[in-house]
Amino acid sequence: MPNKTIDEICKEFLTDQEARLSPNSFNKYKSIIQLYQSYLESYWPSHSEKEYDSITEAKGTYCETFGAADITAGFSEFLGYFMPRKVMAGNETMKAAGTVIKKLSKWLVEKGHTQNNTVDRELLDTAARDLPASQKVLDLLDDWLSTTNTDRSGREIEGHFSILRTGSTEIWLEEMMGSDGEIGPIPIPVPARIAKACKVGWDVGGVVAQTKKGWRLVEIWNLSP
């Protein structure tokens, strides 16, 4: 057993933050930490299905079993996948998620729970920055599509697409999985401000369809860095 479990470390972190934050800010911190622990219990990052079965059959949990060595294992996936795809929340919550996880990462090093890792810190900084940025673009795309009438006259592809490159008024999407990968990158016209805000590598979840004017994005569900 670790000296301190993830549950204990999170409680210690929140106690320290409560002493310095306003009640409103503290509630945001508490909510994000609860979401992160919920993510850990659902995904068990860096641990096998065999470990999951063994521990849960004994009525154990991830956060009650593992400690500091495992608390940072899910930072990137939490910000890059769980928050944008699994949590229905506004941009303020997405921004808070990046802020809180960055603060937790720094606090863990200050308290001696973990070692400072420059590469991990840079990846976390990028994920924390891109999460709220991607949700702003998602809102822009959703608003734009709601006012755009698109004549779906041909083939449709539903799934996840990676942004390969961006132009002044276009983004190029490539299907990430499925049998339609042979169509190659799809140029999708979008408003200039949206094209400018999109980043290569972002994951677009939605539907693209053939129209009389070419391929168009007709539905969007989520957008994640």
Secondary structure, DSSP 4 states (H G I P E B T S, - for coil): --SSBHHHHHHHHHHHHHTTS-HHHHHHHHHHHHHHHHHHHHH-TT--HHHHHHHHHTT--HHHH-BHHHHTTTHHHIIIIIHHHH----HHHHHHHHHHHHHHHHHHHHTTSS---HHHHHHHHHHHHHHHHHHHHHHHHHHHHHT------S-EEEEEEEEEEE-SSEEEEEESSSTTGGG--EEEE--HHHHHH--TT-EEEEEEEEETTEEEEEEEEEEE-
